[in-house]
Amino acid sequence: MAEDYKLGSIQALVVAIYEIGCLIGSFIIIGYGDKLGRRRAVLVGAAIMLVGTAIQTSSTTLAQLIIGRIVTGAGNGMNTSSIPVWQSEMAPPKIRGFLVLFEGALITGGVMISYWINYGFWFYNKSSFQWRFPVAFQAFFGIILIIGILAFPESPRWLLKHGKEKEAAQIMARLKQCDVEDQELQKDIEDIKKINEITAGRKLTVKEFCSNGPDMHLWRASIAFAAQAFQQIGGINLVTYYATVVFENSLGFDPTFARLLTGVLGTEYFLSALVALFVVDRLGRRRLMMWNAAGMGLAMMVAGIGLSVGNQSGAYAATVMIFLFNTFFAIGWLGVTWLYPAEVTPIRIRAEANGLSTSANWLFNYAVVQLSPIMINTIAWKTYFVFMCFNFAFIPVVYYTFVETNGYKLEAMDTIFQIAHKNKENPVWVEKRVRKGDTDEAHAVENRSSSTGSGEGEKEKVEDTEHKEDA
């Protein structure tokens, strides 16, 4: 028993230490992300990941493996802090959710590939190649990422913030498929420049970042932080990182079948993430988070009950619930929480706020990965009830504090929060009135919001079901 506990602790450390590296990477973006720019930050992050992969693959000691995971994590932390911002700043409102959640679908595709590679190499146990190849294989995707980045343009919003108007206009014209002198394009550029001029030449301070002044930085940074924290404390990485352990030790399946089942779970995870692509711009961000948090909570509850019974039928029921939990998470919390922080924060604090929100993701990711095996060994099936409580608690927090961002240009969110600050009311209720479109507030936001064909239709699609939330 003592030996098993020791091995479990080492396993938890090696797995979880990656999140510490990711946390370091997100802190780098908080400090230097806006100086580097979106494109260069991802390029540096990808290069660091390749270095970390080389260190891990060549490991001959546990210490070297741990260092390699920290280095790889640092690169990934930089990427996950920068890529959603980059995507959000370049995508039109109508398909912004689709494009950012496509990244989430690719993440689950990577999880699926890793599960099946691990299953295949389970049968090859003659040498260390069994684990070295799966670790080294991630370099393949890192190289593709670097090649792709070299062909991508910088975010035009970042370029405008740093006075590079000509380059920004050319990129925006290509994205909109119009001439650089197009009237609507020039209006968009002027709107972004006006926002930047307010704080031009002024260094962002902690006091300004934490202020609830007219732009309500603190509220917006806080819900961005909460979105990423909630993603992790809902329990997803109990399933993602320890699926094989759960299937084998908690549910009693033999080692080979447990790994096969894990591969099937990864495939189901990927397919569920694809569903999210086609509903996020129709149903909106808030509703996806609330509805699927309820589903995740119910799945955890039934899984806990199934395991508490202690027989084969209960184990089968718990297995089904783990698959259902993955489904709800992939649709409502996998990609949406990477999209939302970039949408809800203003350009003045966007890089820093997204670095902070990403640090929340990796901090709580580390906590869950480190504590999950300990919880399973000590409180067993009650572990699932702990995560059930967290998921149910997310629902009122999202309802009362998370402002819907779907269908708006990023700059339009500033107007919504400014109106809320002026009226001293909850910005959630302001956004609901704006979406109805019958007030002077709606017209003020509309001047910055999406025109027909660029997201307005999406606001109309969300409207009917938004009102049902209030019923």
C-alpha positions in Angstrom: 0.0 0.0 0.0 2.8 2.4 0.9 4.6 1.6 -2.3 1.4 2.3 -4.3 0.9 5.6 -2.6 4.5 6.6 -3.3 4.2 5.7 -7.0 0.8 7.5 -7.2 2.4 10.6 -5.7 5.3 10.5 -8.2 2.8 10.0 -11.0 0.8 13.0 -9.8 3.9 15.2 -9.6 5.1 14.3 -13.1 1.7 14.9 -14.6 0.9 18.1 -12.6 4.3 19.8 -13.0 3.4 20.5 -16.6 0.7 22.9 -15.4 3.3 24.8 -13.3 5.2 25.3 -16.6 2.0 26.5 -18.3 1.4 28.9 -15.3 4.9 30.3 -15.8 4.2 30.8 -19.6 0.9 32.7 -18.8 2.8 35.0 -16.4 5.3 35.7 -19.2 2.4 36.9 -21.4 1.0 39.1 -18.5 4.4 40.9 -18.5 5.5 40.8 -22.1 2.6 39.6 -24.2 1.6 43.1 -25.4 5.2 44.0 -26.2 5.8 40.8 -28.2 2.5 40.9 -30.2 0.2 38.0 -30.7 2.1 36.4 -33.6 5.6 36.6 -32.1 4.4 35.4 -28.7 3.0 32.2 -30.3 6.2 31.7 -32.3 8.4 32.0 -29.2 6.0 29.7 -27.3 6.1 27.0 -30.0 9.9 27.2 -30.1 10.1 26.7 -26.3 7.8 23.7 -26.5 10.2 22.1 -29.0 13.1 22.6 -26.6 11.0 21.1 -23.8 10.0 18.1 -25.9 13.7 17.4 -26.7 14.6 17.5 -23.0 11.7 15.1 -22.1 12.5 12.7 -24.9 16.1 12.4 -24.0 15.5 12.0 -20.2 17.5 9.5 -18.3 16.4 10.7 -14.8 13.2 11.7 -13.2 14.6 15.2 -12.6 15.3 15.7 -16.3 11.8 14.6 -17.2 10.3 17.1 -14.7 12.5 19.9 -16.1 11.4 19.0 -19.6 7.8 19.1 -18.7 8.1 22.5 -17.1 9.8 23.9 -20.2 7.2 22.5 -22.5 4.5 23.8 -20.3 6.0 27.3 -20.3 5.7 27.3 -24.1 2.2 26.0 -24.0 1.2 28.6 -21.4 2.4 31.4 -23.7 0.4 29.9 -26.7 -2.8 29.3 -24.8 -2.7 32.9 -23.5 -2.1 34.4 -26.9 -3.9 32.3 -29.6 -7.5 32.9 -28.4 -6.8 36.7 -28.3 -5.2 36.6 -31.7 -8.2 34.7 -33.2 -10.8 36.8 -31.5 -9.2 40.1 -32.7 -9.1 38.8 -36.3 -12.4 37.0 -36.7 -15.7 38.7 -37.7 -18.4 38.5 -35.0 -20.6 36.2 -37.0 -18.1 33.3 -36.9 -15.8 34.3 -34.1 -17.1 31.6 -31.8 -16.8 29.0 -34.5 -13.2 29.8 -35.2 -12.0 30.0 -31.6 -13.9 26.8 -30.7 -12.3 25.1 -33.6 -9.1 25.4 -31.6 -10.8 23.6 -28.8 -11.9 20.8 -31.2 -8.3 20.5 -32.2 -7.2 20.2 -28.6 -9.6 17.2 -28.2 -8.3 15.8 -31.4 -4.8 15.9 -29.9 -6.1 14.2 -26.7 -7.7 11.5 -28.9 -4.5 10.9 -30.9 -2.5 10.7 -27.6 -4.9 8.1 -26.2 -4.7 5.9 -29.2 -0.9 6.2 -29.5 -0.7 5.2 -25.8 -3.0 2.3 -26.4 -0.8 1.1 -29.4 2.4 1.4 -27.5 0.9 -0.4 -24.5 1.7 -3.6 -26.4 5.3 -2.6 -27.1 7.0 -3.0 -23.7 10.5 -4.1 -24.7 12.3 -0.7 -24.2 12.0 2.9 -23.2 10.8 3.6 -26.8 7.4 2.7 -25.4 7.2 6.1 -23.7 9.8 8.1 -25.6 8.0 8.0 -29.0 4.7 9.3 -27.6 6.5 12.1 -25.9 8.6 13.0 -28.9 5.6 12.9 -31.3 4.3 16.2 -30.0 7.2 17.9 -31.8 5.5 17.1 -35.1 2.6 19.4 -34.3 5.0 22.1 -32.9 6.9 22.2 -36.2 3.6 22.5 -38.1 2.6 25.4 -35.8 5.8 27.3 -36.4 5.5 26.9 -40.2 1.9 28.0 -40.1 2.7 31.1 -37.9 5.2 32.3 -40.5 2.3 32.6 -43.0 -0.1 34.3 -40.7 -0.6 38.1 -40.3 -0.4 40.0 -37.0 -3.6 41.1 -35.3 -4.7 44.4 -36.9 -6.0 45.6 -33.5 -2.5 45.1 -32.0 -0.9 46.8 -34.9 -3.3 49.8 -34.5 -2.6 50.0 -30.8 1.1 50.3 -31.7 0.7 52.9 -34.4 1.1 50.6 -37.4 -2.0 51.8 -39.2 -1.0 51.1 -42.8 -0.1 47.5 -42.1 -3.3 47.0 -40.0 -5.5 48.5 -42.8 -4.0 46.1 -45.4 -4.6 43.1 -43.2 -8.2 44.2 -42.4 -8.9 44.7 -46.1 -7.7 41.2 -46.9 -9.9 39.8 -44.0 -12.9 41.7 -45.2 -12.2 41.1 -48.9 -12.5 44.8 -49.7 -10.4 47.8 -50.7 -8.2 49.6 -48.2 -10.3 52.8 -48.8 -13.6 51.0 -48.1 -15.8 53.3 -46.0 -16.9 50.7 -43.5 -13.3 49.5 -43.1 -12.1 53.1 -42.4 -14.9 53.5 -39.8 -13.7 50.4 -38.0 -10.2 51.6 -38.0 -11.2 55.0 -36.6 -13.3 53.4 -33.9 -10.4 51.3 -32.7 -8.0 54.3 -32.9 -10.3 56.4 -30.8 -10.3 53.8 -28.1 -6.5 53.5 -28.2 -6.1 57.3 -28.1 -7.8 57.5 -24.7 -4.9 55.7 -23.1 -2.1 56.3 -25.6 1.3 56.8 -24.0 0.0 55.8 -20.6 1.4 52.7 -19.0 -1.1 50.2 -17.7 -0.9 50.2 -13.9 -2.2 47.7 -11.4 -4.5 50.3 -10.0 -6.1 50.9 -13.5 -6.3 47.1 -14.1 -8.1 46.6 -10.8 -10.4 49.7 -11.3 -14.1 49.5 -11.7 -14.2 52.8 -13.4 -16.1 53.6 -16.6 -14.7 50.6 -18.5 -15.1 48.3 -15.5 -11.8 46.6 -15.9 -12.0 44.7 -12.6 -15.4 43.1 -13.4 -14.3 42.1 -16.8 -11.0 40.7 -15.7 -12.7 38.9 -12.8 -15.2 37.0 -15.0 -12.5 36.2 -17.5 -10.5 34.7 -14.6 -13.5 32.9 -13.3 -14.4 31.4 -16.7 -11.0 29.7 -16.9 -10.9 28.7 -13.2 -14.4 27.1 -13.5 -13.3 25.1 -16.5 -10.7 23.3 -14.4 -12.5 22.9 -11.0 -15.4 21.3 -12.7 -13.3 18.1 -12.8 -12.4 17.6 -16.5 -8.8 16.7 -15.8 -9.8 14.0 -13.4 -11.2 12.4 -16.5 -8.6 13.6 -19.2 -5.4 12.8 -17.3 -6.5 9.8 -15.2 -9.1 8.1 -17.4 -7.1 4.9 -17.6 -6.4 4.9 -13.9 -10.1 5.5 -13.2 -11.2 2.8 -15.6 -8.7 0.3 -14.2 -8.6 1.0 -10.5 -12.0 2.6 -9.7 -14.2 0.7 -12.1 -12.2 -2.6 -12.1 -11.6 -3.1 -15.8 -8.5 -5.0 -16.9 -5.5 -2.9 -18.1 -5.9 -3.6 -21.8 -9.6 -2.9 -21.9 -9.1 0.2 -19.7 -6.7 1.7 -22.3 -9.0 0.7 -25.2 -11.9 2.4 -23.4 -9.8 5.5 -22.9 -9.2 5.7 -26.6 -12.9 5.4 -27.3 -13.5 8.2 -24.6 -11.0 10.4 -26.5 -12.8 9.8 -29.8 -16.1 10.7 -28.2 -14.6 13.8 -26.7 -13.4 15.0 -30.1 -16.7 14.4 -31.8 -18.6 16.2 -29.0 -16.2 19.2 -29.4 -17.2 19.4 -33.1 -20.9 19.8 -32.0 -19.9 23.0 -30.1 -18.7 24.6 -33.3 -22.2 24.7 -34.8 -24.1 26.0 -31.7 -21.8 28.5 -30.0 -22.7 31.4 -32.4 -26.4 30.4 -32.3 -27.0 29.8 -28.6 -24.5 32.2 -27.2 -21.8 31.8 -24.5 -23.8 32.1 -21.3 -26.4 29.5 -22.2 -23.8 26.9 -23.3 -21.9 27.3 -20.0 -25.0 27.2 -17.8 -26.8 24.3 -19.5 -23.7 22.2 -19.7 -22.6 22.9 -16.1 -26.0 21.4 -15.1 -25.3 18.4 -17.2 -21.8 18.0 -15.9 -23.1 18.2 -12.3 -25.7 15.6 -12.9 -23.2 13.3 -14.6 -20.8 13.6 -11.6 -23.6 12.9 -9.2 -24.8 9.7 -10.9 -21.2 8.5 -11.4 -20.6 8.9 -7.6 -23.8 7.0 -6.8 -22.8 4.3 -9.3 -19.4 3.8 -7.7 -20.8 3.9 -4.1 -22.9 0.8 -4.9 -19.8 -1.2 -5.4 -21.0 -3.7 -8.0 -20.5 -4.2 -11.7 -23.8 -2.5 -12.6 -22.7 0.6 -10.7 -19.4 0.6 -12.5 -21.1 0.4 -15.9 -23.4 3.3 -14.9 -20.4 5.3 -13.8 -18.6 4.6 -17.1 -21.6 6.0 -19.0 -21.6 9.1 -16.8 -17.9 9.7 -17.5 -18.7 9.7 -21.2 -21.7 12.0 -20.7 -19.6 14.4 -18.5 -17.0 14.6 -21.4 -19.8 15.4 -23.8 -21.3 18.2 -21.7 -17.8 19.7 -21.0 -16.7 19.6 -24.7 -19.9 21.4 -25.8 -20.1 24.0 -23.1 -16.8 24.5 -21.3 -13.9 23.3 -23.5 -13.6 26.1 -26.1 -16.1 28.7 -24.7 -13.9 29.6 -21.8 -10.9 30.3 -24.0 -13.1 32.4 -26.3 -14.9 34.4 -23.6 -12.0 36.2 -21.8 -10.7 37.6 -25.1 -14.2 38.8 -26.0 -15.2 40.4 -22.7 -12.0 42.3 -21.9 -11.1 45.7 -23.6 -8.0 46.0 -25.8 -6.4 48.2 -23.1 -6.0 45.2 -20.7 -6.7 42.3 -23.1 -3.3 40.7 -23.2 -2.7 41.1 -19.5 -6.3 39.9 -18.6 -6.0 36.9 -20.8 -2.6 36.0 -19.4 -4.2 36.3 -15.9 -7.2 34.2 -16.9 -5.0 31.6 -18.5 -2.9 31.5 -15.3 -6.1 30.7 -13.4 -6.7 27.8 -15.8 -3.2 26.3 -15.2 -3.2 27.0 -11.5 -6.5 25.1 -10.9 -5.5 22.5 -13.5 -2.4 21.8 -11.4 -4.5 21.6 -8.2 -7.0 19.2 -9.7 -4.3 17.0 -11.3 -2.3 16.9 -8.1 -5.3 16.3 -5.7 -7.4 13.9 -7.8 -5.4 10.7 -7.2 -5.2 11.6 -3.5 -8.9 12.2 -3.3 -9.7 8.9 -5.1 -7.4 7.1 -2.7 -8.9 8.7 0.4 -12.6 9.5 -0.2 -13.1 7.3 -3.3 -16.5 7.8 -4.9 -17.2 10.9 -2.8 -14.7 12.7 -5.1 -17.4 12.9 -7.7 -19.8 14.6 -5.4 -17.2 17.3 -4.7 -17.0 18.1 -8.4 -20.8 17.8 -8.7 -21.1 20.7 -6.1 -18.6 22.8 -8.0 -20.5 22.4 -11.3 -23.9 23.3 -9.9 -22.4 26.4 -8.2 -21.2 27.7 -11.6 -24.8 28.2 -12.8 -25.8 31.2 -10.7 -22.4 32.8 -11.0 -22.6 32.7 -14.8 -26.2 33.9 -14.8 -25.6 37.0 -12.6 -22.1 38.1 -13.7 -21.2 36.8 -17.1 -22.3 39.3 -19.9 -23.3 37.7 -23.2 -20.7 38.6 -25.9 -22.1 36.7 -28.9 -22.7 38.8 -32.1 -21.0 42.0 -30.9 -17.8 43.5 -32.2 -15.2 43.5 -29.5 -15.4 47.3 -29.1 -19.1 47.2 -28.6 -18.6 45.5 -25.2 -16.9 48.7 -24.0 -20.1 50.7 -24.5 -22.2 48.1 -22.7 -20.0 48.3 -19.6 -19.8 52.1 -19.8 -23.6 52.3 -19.7 -23.7 49.9 -16.8 -21.2 52.0 -14.9 -23.0 55.2 -15.6 -26.4 53.7 -14.5 -24.8 51.8 -11.6 -26.4 48.5 -12.6 -25.4 45.0 -13.5 -24.0 44.9 -17.0 -25.7 41.6 -17.6 -29.1 43.4 -17.5 -27.8 46.2 -19.7 -26.7 43.7 -22.4 -30.2 42.0 -22.2 -31.9 45.4 -22.9 -29.4 46.1 -25.7 -30.1 42.8 -27.3 -33.8 43.6 -27.4 -32.9 46.6 -29.5 -35.7 49.0 -28.3 -33.7 51.6 -26.4 -31.2 54.5 -26.9 -28.6 52.2 -25.3 -29.1 49.7 -28.1 -28.5 52.4 -30.7 -25.3 53.5 -28.9 -24.0 50.0 -28.9 -25.2 49.4 -32.5 -22.8 52.1 -33.7 -20.0 49.9 -32.6 -21.7 46.5 -33.1 -21.9 44.3 -36.1 -23.6 45.3 -39.3 -25.9 43.0 -41.3 -23.9 40.0 -42.4 -21.2 40.5 -39.8 -22.9 39.3 -36.7 -26.3 41.1 -36.3 -28.1 38.0 -37.4 -26.4 36.1 -34.6 -27.8 38.6 -32.0 -31.3 37.9 -33.3 -30.8 34.2 -33.1 -29.7 34.4 -29.5 -32.5 36.8 -28.5 -35.5 34.4 -28.2 -33.7 31.9 -26.0 -32.0 34.7 -23.9 -35.4 35.9 -22.9 -36.4 32.4 -21.8 -33.6 32.6 -19.2 -35.6 35.4 -17.5 -38.9 33.5 -17.6 
